[in-house]
């Protein structure tokens, strides 16, 4: 028999749906259960995951195991360029509902979405989080942080169940990486981060947290700063991986 709280919540959902008719932030259809958040369950369930095989370093999905090093499990790009991030995991591909949800969090200020996204990242990234000492959000430049009012990476980090340490500061307002060709993104963020004052990370295992990664240039620049500051290992956990070759699971 349904509990009193469940019945009350159902009544509230029905009342809000009838009076306000709020729409899902992802698919824009009317929400059947608006008290459970601004995104419907159908959209949460439709998030396209990254399908193995994936590079153990950048987390990029590859079309077959042939694209991976049999010895290191890394893609050709990571073996060629190298990175200070030892391993990366993502909740899914930057596509479909996940892309829309990230945009709603980041640009529309739907900060409540970070709790559900972070909880899902925690499950998907369990191997990356295991044994870690701190979750370190990728910082925004102070001007952008002031303009937006929050850092979405910090909100995601707080949902991972690991102590959050704001160990990094962004010293240059580099602009959006998405506006640059891949070849220029590493140069754009080189030297753009420094260790925060009083950040004690010597010997620590750190998990960098961000919303979206494409080439991994920002994560690499952050990881190099952390390793220079004494971190023994730097991993990364992101909400979405923007990849062109990702194999997507069929939608339910």
C-alpha positions in Angstrom: 0.0 0.0 0.0 1.5 3.4 -0.9 2.8 5.4 2.0 1.3 8.7 3.1 4.3 10.7 1.8 4.2 8.9 -1.6 0.5 9.8 -1.9 1.1 13.4 -0.9 3.9 13.7 -3.4 1.7 12.3 -6.1 -1.0 14.7 -5.2 1.5 17.6 -5.4 2.7 16.4 -8.8 -0.8 16.3 -10.1 -1.6 19.8 -8.8 1.6 21.4 -10.1 1.2 19.7 -13.5 -2.4 20.9 -13.7 -1.8 24.5 -12.6 1.7 25.3 -13.9 2.2 22.7 -16.7 6.0 22.8 -16.3 7.9 21.3 -19.2 10.9 18.9 -19.2 14.1 20.9 -19.6 15.4 18.2 -22.1 12.4 17.1 -24.3 10.1 20.0 -23.4 7.1 17.7 -22.9 4.9 18.3 -19.9 6.4 16.9 -16.7 4.3 14.2 -15.1 6.2 14.4 -11.8 7.5 18.0 -11.5 8.5 17.6 -7.8 11.2 15.1 -8.9 13.1 17.6 -10.9 13.1 19.5 -14.2 13.9 16.5 -16.4 11.6 13.6 -17.0 12.5 10.0 -16.3 12.4 9.1 -20.0 15.1 11.6 -20.8 17.3 10.4 -17.9 17.0 6.9 -19.2 17.8 7.8 -22.7 21.3 9.2 -22.0 23.5 7.5 -24.5 26.5 5.7 -22.8 29.9 5.2 -24.1 30.2 1.7 -25.4 33.5 -0.3 -24.9 36.1 -0.4 -26.2 37.3 2.9 -24.7 40.7 4.3 -24.3 41.8 3.8 -20.7 43.4 7.3 -20.6 41.0 9.7 -22.4 37.9 7.6 -22.2 37.2 8.1 -25.9 35.1 5.3 -27.5 36.7 3.5 -30.5 35.0 1.6 -33.2 36.9 -1.6 -32.5 39.6 -3.1 -30.2 42.0 -2.6 -33.2 42.3 1.1 -32.3 43.7 0.3 -28.9 47.2 -0.7 -27.8 47.1 -4.3 -26.7 49.7 -3.5 -24.1 48.6 -0.2 -22.7 44.9 0.0 -23.6 45.3 3.5 -25.0 44.2 5.1 -28.2 46.8 6.3 -30.8 46.2 9.9 -29.9 47.0 9.4 -26.3 50.1 7.4 -27.1 51.3 10.0 -29.5 50.6 13.2 -27.5 50.8 12.0 -23.9 48.8 13.4 -21.0 49.1 14.1 -17.3 45.7 12.4 -16.7 46.1 8.7 -16.0 42.5 7.6 -16.7 39.2 9.2 -17.6 35.6 8.1 -17.4 32.5 9.8 -18.7 28.8 9.2 -17.9 28.0 9.3 -21.6 28.4 10.9 -25.0 27.7 14.6 -25.5 24.6 14.0 -27.5 20.9 13.8 -27.2 19.3 14.2 -23.8 22.7 14.4 -22.0 23.8 17.3 -24.1 20.5 19.1 -23.4 20.7 18.4 -19.6 24.2 19.7 -19.4 23.1 22.9 -21.3 20.2 23.3 -18.9 22.6 23.0 -15.9 25.3 25.2 -17.3 23.4 27.9 -19.2 20.0 28.0 -17.7 21.0 27.7 -14.0 19.1 24.4 -13.4 21.6 23.6 -10.6 19.4 20.8 -9.1 20.3 18.7 -12.1 23.9 18.4 -10.8 22.7 16.1 -8.0 21.3 13.5 -10.4 24.1 13.9 -12.9 26.7 13.6 -10.2 25.0 10.5 -8.7 25.1 8.8 -12.1 28.7 9.9 -12.7 29.6 8.3 -9.3 28.2 4.9 -10.5 29.8 5.1 -13.9 33.1 6.3 -12.6 33.4 4.0 -9.6 36.8 2.7 -10.8 38.2 6.2 -11.1 36.9 7.3 -7.7 38.2 4.3 -5.9 41.1 5.1 -3.6 41.0 8.9 -4.5 41.6 11.5 -1.8 39.9 14.5 -3.4 37.6 15.6 -6.2 38.9 18.8 -7.7 36.5 20.7 -10.0 37.9 22.4 -13.1 37.7 26.1 -12.2 36.1 28.9 -14.1 37.8 32.2 -14.5 36.5 34.6 -11.8 34.8 36.8 -14.4 32.9 33.9 -15.8 32.2 32.5 -12.4 30.7 35.9 -11.4 28.6 36.1 -14.6 27.2 32.6 -14.3 26.8 32.7 -10.5 28.2 29.2 -9.9 30.6 26.6 -11.3 28.8 23.6 -12.6 31.9 21.4 -12.1 31.9 22.2 -8.4 28.2 21.3 -8.1 28.9 17.9 -9.9 31.9 17.2 -7.6 29.8 17.6 -4.5 27.6 14.8 -5.6 30.4 12.2 -5.9 30.9 11.2 -2.3 34.6 12.3 -2.2 35.9 15.3 -0.3 35.9 18.3 -2.6 39.0 20.5 -2.8 39.0 23.7 -4.8 42.7 23.2 -5.5 42.9 25.1 -8.8 42.5 28.7 -10.0 42.1 29.8 -13.6 44.5 32.7 -14.2 43.5 33.6 -17.8 40.0 33.9 -19.3 40.7 31.6 -22.2 37.3 31.7 -23.7 35.3 28.7 -24.9 37.4 25.7 -26.1 34.5 24.7 -28.3 35.1 27.8 -30.5 38.7 26.6 -31.3 40.0 23.9 -33.7 41.3 20.9 -31.9 44.9 21.7 -32.8 44.8 25.0 -30.9 43.0 23.9 -27.7 46.2 22.7 -25.9 48.0 26.0 -26.6 44.9 28.0 -25.5 44.9 26.6 -22.0 48.6 26.1 -21.5 49.6 28.0 -18.3 46.0 29.0 -17.6 45.8 27.3 -14.2 47.7 27.6 -11.0 47.5 25.9 -7.6 45.3 27.6 -5.1 46.9 29.0 -2.0 46.9 26.6 0.9 46.1 23.7 -1.3 47.9 20.7 0.1 48.0 17.9 -2.4 51.4 16.3 -1.9 51.1 12.6 -2.4 47.3 12.8 -3.1 45.3 10.9 -5.6 43.0 13.4 -7.3 40.0 13.1 -9.5 39.4 16.1 -11.8 35.7 16.8 -12.4 34.1 18.7 -15.3 30.9 18.7 -17.3 32.2 18.2 -20.9 35.5 17.2 -22.5 36.4 17.0 -26.2 40.1 16.8 -26.8 41.1 16.6 -23.1 43.2 19.8 -23.4 41.7 21.5 -20.3 41.9 18.3 -18.2 45.6 17.9 -19.2 46.5 21.5 -18.3 44.8 21.1 -14.9 46.5 17.7 -14.3 49.9 19.1 -15.1 49.5 21.9 -12.6 48.3 19.4 -9.9 51.2 17.0 -10.6 53.7 19.9 -10.4 52.1 20.6 -7.0 52.9 17.1 -5.7 49.9 15.0 -6.6 50.9 11.4 -7.1 48.0 10.5 -9.5 45.4 12.6 -11.4 42.3 11.0 -12.9 39.3 12.6 -14.5 35.5 12.1 -14.3 33.2 14.0 -16.6 29.6 14.1 -17.3 29.9 14.0 -21.1 32.5 13.1 -23.7 32.2 14.8 -27.0 33.5 12.3 -29.5 32.9 11.7 -33.2 33.6 8.0 -33.3 31.6 6.9 -30.2 29.4 4.0 -30.6 26.0 4.7 -29.1 23.7 2.2 -27.4 20.2 1.9 -28.9 17.6 3.9 -27.2 15.1 2.0 -25.0 
